[in-house]
Amino acid sequence: MREIKVMVVDDSAFMRKVISDIINGQPDMTVIATARNGEEALAKAKMTPPDVITMDVEMPVMDSLQALERIMSERPLPVVMLSSLTKSGADATVRALHLGAVDFIAKPSGSLSLDINKVAQDIIHKIKVAAAAKDKLFRPVPSLRRVAPAAKDVSVGPKPLDKIVLIGTSTGGPKALHEVIPKLPPGLGAGVLVVQHMPPGFTRSLAERLNGMSALTVKEAEDGEPVQNGSVYIAPGDYHLKVKKIGEGLKRRLQIILTKDPLVGGHRPSVDVMIESVLQEYWSPVLAVIMTGMGSDGTKGSAGVKRKGGKVIAEDSSTCIVYGMPKSVIEAGYADKIIPLPLIAKGIAETV
């Protein structure tokens, strides 16, 4: 395997040293450059382009978002963000993923994490995933300019839940969700449940950002709330999203249940857990949408969707940052439609 060349960007000399040591300790990776801020990173990347850049979210001179926008518009390179668990760190990370960063790593104890070695294996793994995704970085790059809020559906009162859409995604998912959710029409006439593999603290920022761009209401799911038409519910990090049927006949509804049940397939939340719960409790066929991500989460659930007369959409390989989850669904024969990312929202609207 060819050696992966990495640039480490962080304003802390300590962090640059420790992250570089983690990377250089691998036989198939080497740090070819380090930088203290975005401006220095841009200059060095032009002189000696790396295969992957690791970049701290919070930096002086030119911050990570400005640098990332320049990188993705001028010469796209795979970027893995390192983020603190603060609200501002989570917000900036979600914006970075929207701009094209492949993935992110949450620092274990703030901006200057003396215990960064706790996530050493995560750093190594995500650099390898990012390097493999190099050819999947595509334009156009979203702008940093504030997005005007979309007009919300102003229909009065909750409507019976006639249809439900279940979306599952992982690596590359935040950018994919930014491409899909804002394009869903206000008259979709369905409730939407989403599992995006993310740690705690980041799913709320993702929901808030998508809400400001979408005609549908987008929120982080809360335990006990009803699933309503015209709303999108994103599973909180580290919680499985399940549902429970309440009432009968015209009064029946779905209630969201959040649990700390054991990880399934290494994930909490799990796409399979969400889908299987809905299939058990919901009274009509569902639409499942499986997008970019590593592994096979969502395949078992998709099998159940097909058994119960529902439909499955899988993202086409041409637009997946990581062609793992959709590939598993497609190869198992469960996909009714295979659609590139820019057309998935249209596919959802036409299918429900």
N, C-alpha and C positions, 0 to 999 in steps of 0.2 A: 504494500500500500504506500502511495506517495505521502511524504511528510506534509502535515498541515501547518502552514505558516500563519502565525497569529500576531496581531498587534494588540497590546494591552493599553487602554486609555483610562486613566484615573488621576485625579488631582493629588492624591495621597501617594507619596513615595513608598510608604510602607505597603499599601495595597498593591501598587505596581510590582513590588518585589515579591510579595507572597503569591499573587496570582501567576506571575511569571515562573516562579519556582514550581507551582503545581503543574503548569503546562509543560515546562521543560523536563519535568520528571517522567513524561510519557515518551515512549520510544518512537511514536509516530507524530509528534508535535514539536514545534519549536517557536519561541517568541523571536520574531525578527525585528520588532521595534516596540517602543513604549512612547506614550505621549501624556502630557499633563492636562491638556484641554482639547476641545474640539478643533480649534484652529491649527494647533500643532499636529493633530491627528490627520487632518485633511492634507497638510503639506507633506507629511511622511508617507501617507497612502499613495500619493501621486508619484513619489520617487520610487518607492518599493511596495507595490500592491500586495497586501496579505491575502490569504484565503478567507480568514475570519477576523473580525474585530470584536473584542470585548470592550464595552464602554460603560462607565459609571453614569448613572442618570443625572447626578448633580455635579456640575463642574463650572469653574469661572471662565472668563474671557469669552469663549463661544460655548454655549451649553450643548448638551447632548442632542436635544431636539433640532437645534439649528444645524449642528454637524451632520446628524442623520439625514435631514432633508437634503443637504448638499450631496452627501454620499449617494443617496438613492436616486437623485435626479441626474448627477453627473457621471458616475461610474458605480452602479449598484454592486455592493459587496454584502455578504452575510454579516449581520451584526447581532451580538448577544448582549443584552443590557444587564447591568448589575444594579439592583434597586434596593433602597431601604424600605422598611415596612410602614413608613409614615403615610398619611393621607396624600401629602403632596408627592411623595415618591411613587405611590400607586397611580395617581392621576397622570404623572409624567410618563410612567411606564406604559400605560394604556395608549397614550398618544404616540409613543415611540413604536409600539406594535402596529398601530394604524398606519404610521408612516413607512413601515416596511421592515422593522427589526424582526428577525426570525423568532426569537424567544427571549426569555429573561430569567435571571436568577435572583431570588430574594436573599439579600445579605442577612445573616443570622442575628446581628446585633447593631444595626444602624449603619450610618455612612462609613464610619471607620470601624470595621468589624475585625477585631483582633483574633476572632475565632473563625475566620473565613475558611479555614481548613475543614470545618464541618460540612461545607458544601463542595468540597474538592471534586468528588465523583460526579456531582451535578454539573459542575463547570466543564469537566472533561467530556461528559456525555453530550451536553448541549453544543459544545464546539464541534464535535463530530457530526451531529445532526445538521448544524448550520453549514458546515463545509459541504455536505452532501446536497444541500438545497441551493447551492450557488447558481445553478442554471435555471432555477425556478423563480428568481427575482424578476418581477416584471413591472413595467410602467403601466399607466401613469401613477406618479407619486402624489398622494394627497398633500394639500397645502397646510401649513401651520396656522393659516388664518382661521379665525373663529367661524364655526359653521352656524348658519342661521337656523334656529329651531324650526322644525317642520310643523305644519298645521296639524293639530291633533283631531282625532275623531271625536266630535262633540255630541254623539248620540246620547240621549238621556237614559240613564239607568242601565243596570246590567241586563244582558240578553241571555237567553238559554244557550248553553254551550253545545252547539251543534257539531262543531268540528274541532280537531286538535292537531297541532303540528309539533313534532318532537325533533329538535336539532341537537346533534352531537358532534363535537369537534375538539381538537387538542392543539398540537404545535401548528402555528400559522392561523389558528382559529380566530383570535381577536381581529386580525385584518380581514379575514373572510366574513366574520359577522358584520363588520363595518360595511362590507360590500352587499350583504344580503338584507339585514334588518331594516335599514333606512329605505330600501326599495319596496318593501311590502306595503301594499295599498291600505288606506284607512278602512276600506270596506272589505277587508279580508274575510271577516266573519268567522274567525277561529281564534282560539287561545293558543299561545306558543310557549312551549317549555324548552329551555336550553341548558345543556350541560357543556361547559367549557372547562377543561382541566386547568385549574389555576389554584394557587394557594390562597388562604384567607386574606382578606383585605383588598384584593385586586378585583374581585368580581363586582363589588359595589361601584368602583370607579368605572369599570367597563359598562355597567348598566346605566350609570348616570350620563356617560358620554353618548351612548347610543340613544338614550331617551331624548337628548337635545337635538338629534339628527333625524328622528323618526316620526312618522305619522301615528304609529301605534305607541302606546305607553310601554316603556321598557323599565323594569325594576329588578332589583335583587329579590329573589323569592323570600317570603317570610312564612314561618311555620303557622299553619292554621288559616291562612287566607284562601279565598275561593279563586279558582281559575276562571277568568272572564274573557269573553270575546274581545278582541281589540287590544289585548295586553300580552306582553312578552315577559316571561319570568326566568331569570338566570339563576341557576343553582349557586348558592354561596360556596366559596372555597371551603373544603374539608367537611361538607355535609352532603349526604345523599339526598336527592330530591325524589320523593314518592308522592302518591296521591291517595285519597280515600273518598269513596262515593258517600255523599250525604243526601238523605231524602229519597223519595220515590216519585215516579211519574213526572209531571211537569215541574215539580219542585226539586228534582234531583240536581246535584251539582258536584263538582270535584273540589276537594279541599287539599291544599298542599301540606305535606308532612315532611319535615326535615329531620334526618336522623344521623346519629354518629355510629351507625352499624359498621362492622369491619370493612376495610378496603376490599374491593372486588377487582381482581385483575390488576392490583396495584393502584387503584384509583378510588378516591372519594372527593367529589362526586363521580359516579359511574354512569355512563350512557346506558349500559344494559340495565342497571337497576332502575333508572327512570322509565325506560320503555316498558320493562316487564311489569312494573307497578301500574302504569297507565293501562296496559292490556288487561290486567286483572280487574281493574275498577271501572274503566270507561265502557260505555254502552254502545259505541259505534266504531267502525274502522278508523284507523289513524293514518297520518302521513309521517314517516320518519325521513329525516334528511341527515346523511352522514358526510361530513366534510373533512378537510385536511387533518392529519394527525397520525402519530406513530402507534403501531399495535393493531388490535382488533376489537377494541371496545365499540360496541354497537352492533356487532355481527350477530350475536346471540339474540339480541332484542329484535333485530331486523327479521330474523327467522320467525319469531313470534308474530310480528306485524303481518307477514305474508300468510301465516296459518290462519289469522283472523280476518283475512280479506282486505287488509290495508295496502298502502303503496309505500315504496321506498325510492328515494332519490339519492344517488351517490355523486360526489363531485368528480369530475373528469380528471384524469392524471395530469393533463396539460397545465392545470392551474393549482394543483396541490403543492404546498410547500413541502409537505411530507406525505407521500402516497402510501399510507399504511392502512388506516381505518377504512377509507372508501375501497381500496384494493381488496381488502378482506371480504367486504360485503359483495363486491362485484364477482370475485372469484367463487364465492359460495352460491352465486346464482340468485341473489335476493333483490338486486337492483332492477326496478321497473324503468327508471330513466337514469342515464349517465350524462351529467350536464356540467359544462365549464362554469366556474364561479360567477362571472358577470351575468349569467342567465338563470341562476338558481332561484332568485326571488320571483322571476317570471314563471319558472317551472312550478314553484310552490303555489302561486296564485291560480295557475291554470289547473292544478291537480286537486286542490281542496274544493 
